[in-house]
Amino acid sequence: MGEDGLPRDAAVELLHEKEQLKHAMESRPVIDMARGVLMAGFACEPDEAWEILVTVSQHANTKLRDVAEAIASAATGKPMPELLQEHLAIAVQSWQARRT
């Protein structure tokens, strides 16, 4: 038992969950910004923008936050890494094909 009365495994699990939630809260603004960029650029809905972000992240084997940062930065003129550009183009083409 730990000082808080919880079994040590439970306390470690709670600390881990707390860190994950903290990281998610810090990542959320840039992810929302990237979704907005995609929504404005491709006239897609919020859930479609999310799907595009997740697809790029998975296929490029890149963290979602990093994909979102690259997309948000591209909106202000910073070039996206070529690998992410390629995966974004493929994800958008796939989304558009499903939409019609």
C-alpha positions, -999 to 999 in steps of 0.1 A, spaced: 0 0 0 11 35 -8 8 66 15 -25 74 -1 -40 41 9 -42 28 -27 -24 -3 -39 9 7 -55 -2 -5 -89 -34 16 -87 -14 46 -77 11 42 -106 -19 37 -130 -35 69 -118 -3 89 -122 1 75 -157 -35 84 -166 -30 119 -151 0 124 -174 -19 111 -204 -48 135 -197 -23 164 -192 -7 157 -226 -41 154 -243 -51 188 -229 -19 204 -241 -22 188 -276 -59 197 -281 -55 233 -293 -31 224 -321 -52 195 -332 -83 217 -332 -64 243 -352 -54 217 -378 -89 204 -380 -100 240 -387 -74 243 -415 -86 211 -431 -122 221 -428 -116 255 -444 -93 241 -471 -113 212 -481 -149 221 -471 -151 191 -448 -170 185 -416 -152 183 -382 -154 145 -380 -141 142 -416 -111 165 -407 -105 143 -377 -105 112 -399 -81 128 -423 -57 137 -395 -59 102 -380 -53 86 -414 -22 107 -421 -9 100 -386 -13 62 -390 0 59 -426 30 82 -420 36 65 -386 38 100 -370 21 112 -338 -12 129 -344 1 160 -326 31 163 -349 8 159 -380 -15 186 -366 14 209 -359 27 205 -395 -7 213 -409 -13 243 -387 22 256 -395 16 251 -432 -14 275 -429 10 302 -419 35 295 -447 59 270 -432 64 241 -456 52 206 -445 76 177 -445 74 160 -479 63 127 -463 34 143 -445 24 162 -477 23 129 -496 2 112 -469 -21 142 -466 -27 143 -503 -36 105 -503 -59 109 -473 -77 138 -488 -81 120 -522 -94 89 -504 -119 110 -484 -131 129 -515 -135 96 -534 -157 82 -506 -177 114 -505 -189 113 -541 
